[in-house]
Amino acid sequence: KDNDQSEKAGENGKEEEMEGAGDEKGGHEEEKARLIENLVEEPMEED
């Protein structure tokens, strides 16, 4: 039982950490999505 509790606490800690880092990551994902959308909307033109 003690092991289960410490494991759960560890999982919760990880989730909180992920959420914190998620803000930064989410920003990058949004940026990437926008870049991809731009590429799709405007076909690449050779300079």
N, CA, C and O of each residue as an XYZ file, in Angstrom:
188
protein
N       0.847     -1.205      0.000
C       0.000      0.000      0.000
C       0.886      1.261      0.000
O       0.610      2.227     -0.711
N       1.933      1.228      0.798
C       2.809      2.406      0.840
C       3.378      2.686     -0.553
O       3.433      3.836     -0.989
N       3.795      1.631     -1.241
C       4.368      1.795     -2.574
C       3.351      2.434     -3.510
O       3.687      3.349     -4.262
N       2.108      1.955     -3.468
C       1.073      2.508     -4.344
C       0.947      4.015     -4.118
O       0.874      4.800     -5.064
N       0.923      4.395     -2.837
C       0.741      5.822     -2.533
C       1.901      6.649     -3.084
O       1.684      7.697     -3.692
N       3.123      6.184     -2.876
C       4.267      6.970     -3.355
C       4.268      7.005     -4.884
O       4.635      8.022     -5.473
N       3.868      5.925     -5.525
C       3.811      5.913     -6.994
C       2.809      6.954     -7.474
O       3.092      7.735     -8.383
N       1.624      6.956     -6.845
C       0.588      7.920     -7.246
C       1.098      9.339     -7.048
O       0.889     10.202     -7.900
N       1.764      9.581     -5.928
C       2.287     10.923     -5.664
C       3.287     11.297     -6.753
O       3.295     12.434     -7.226
N       4.131     10.346     -7.152
C       5.105     10.610     -8.210
C       4.400     10.947     -9.509
O       4.801     11.874    -10.213
N       3.350     10.202     -9.834
C       2.613     10.469    -11.074
C       2.024     11.872    -11.042
O       2.123     12.620    -12.014
N       1.408     12.223     -9.910
C       0.815     13.556     -9.797
C       1.884     14.623     -9.985
O       1.651     15.628    -10.655
N       3.057     14.405     -9.392
C       4.151     15.371     -9.533
C       4.532     15.519    -10.988
O       4.726     16.635    -11.471
N       4.641     14.401    -11.697
C       4.998     14.443    -13.118
C       3.950     15.234    -13.894
O       4.278     16.076    -14.730
N       2.688     14.949    -13.602
C       1.611     15.640    -14.335
C       1.733     17.147    -14.142
O       1.603     17.917    -15.093
N       1.984     17.559    -12.894
C       2.098     18.994    -12.625
C       3.269     19.578    -13.403
O       3.158     20.650    -13.998
N       4.397     18.862    -13.395
C       5.570     19.339    -14.133
C       5.224     19.476    -15.612
O       5.538     20.486    -16.240
N       4.578     18.456    -16.160
C       4.212     18.466    -17.584
C       3.323     19.671    -17.878
O       3.508     20.361    -18.880
N       2.357     19.914    -16.995
C       1.444     21.035    -17.222
C       2.239     22.337    -17.285
O       1.988     23.182    -18.144
N       3.199     22.496    -16.371
C       4.009     23.713    -16.348
C       4.779     23.863    -17.655
O       4.789     24.935    -18.261
N       5.420     22.782    -18.081
C       6.188     22.826    -19.323
C       5.234     22.884    -20.518
O       5.608     23.338    -21.599
N       4.013     22.425    -20.312
C       3.035     22.397    -21.396
C       2.775     23.782    -21.966
O       2.538     23.930    -23.165
N       2.820     24.809    -21.098
C       2.588     26.164    -21.594
C       3.611     26.504    -22.675
O       3.257     26.966    -23.760
N       4.889     26.268    -22.360
C       5.936     26.565    -23.345
C       5.748     25.696    -24.579
O       5.745     26.182    -25.710
N       5.590     24.392    -24.335
C       5.447     23.459    -25.455
C       4.238     23.848    -26.295
O       4.308     23.871    -27.523
N       3.123     24.155    -25.625
C       1.905     24.509    -26.342
C       2.163     25.680    -27.275
O       1.669     25.708    -28.402
N       2.939     26.644    -26.801
C       3.254     27.798    -27.641
C       3.985     27.356    -28.893
O       3.663     27.784    -30.002
N       4.982     26.485    -28.699
C       5.749     26.008    -29.859
C       4.835     25.247    -30.817
O       4.915     25.421    -32.033
N       3.963     24.400    -30.259
C       3.054     23.622    -31.118
C       2.168     24.568    -31.914
O       1.950     24.360    -33.108
N       1.655     25.609    -31.260
C       0.801     26.570    -31.964
C       1.591     27.228    -33.088
O       1.107     27.365    -34.212
N       2.818     27.634    -32.762
C       3.658     28.293    -33.770
C       3.870     27.352    -34.950
O       3.750     27.752    -36.108
N       4.185     26.094    -34.641
C       4.442     25.106    -35.694
C       3.186     24.954    -36.556
O       3.262     24.933    -37.784
N       2.039     24.849    -35.898
C       0.781     24.676    -36.636
C       0.568     25.861    -37.568
O       0.143     25.689    -38.710
N       0.864     27.061    -37.083
C       0.681     28.255    -37.911
C       1.618     28.196    -39.112
O       1.215     28.481    -40.240
N       2.873     27.822    -38.860
C       3.838     27.741    -39.966
C       3.353     26.738    -40.998
O       3.415     26.988    -42.202
N       2.870     25.596    -40.514
C       2.391     24.554    -41.430
C       1.191     25.091    -42.214
O       1.095     24.886    -43.424
N       0.286     25.773    -41.528
C      -0.889     26.335    -42.212
C      -0.429     27.288    -43.319
O      -0.953     27.262    -44.433
N       0.559     28.129    -42.992
C       1.066     29.075    -43.988
C       1.618     28.337    -45.193
O       1.386     28.734    -46.335
N       2.354     27.256    -44.935
C       2.935     26.490    -46.037
C       1.827     25.898    -46.905
O       1.930     25.864    -48.131
N       0.762     25.432    -46.244
C      -0.338     24.817    -46.988
C      -1.076     25.883    -47.790
O      -1.410     25.669    -48.955
N      -1.330     27.032    -47.164
C      -2.082     28.088    -47.843
C      -1.278     28.670    -49.006
O      -1.806     28.881    -50.098
N       0.008     28.925    -48.752
C       0.838     29.527    -49.805
C       1.882     28.514    -50.258
O       2.847     28.260    -49.539
N       1.703     27.939    -51.433
C       2.713     26.989    -51.928
C       4.089     27.641    -51.960
O       4.221     28.825    -52.273
N       5.110     26.853    -51.632
C       6.473     27.391    -51.600
C       6.849     27.909    -52.993
O       6.668     27.228    -54.002
N       7.376     29.134    -53.009
C       7.844     29.700    -54.280
C       9.362     29.726    -54.257
O       9.965     30.093    -53.248
N       9.976     29.340    -55.354
C      11.438     29.367    -55.405
C      11.907     30.789    -55.630
O      11.362     31.505    -56.470
N      12.921     31.199    -54.877
C      13.432     32.569    -55.049
C      14.258     32.662    -56.322
O      14.775     33.731    -56.647
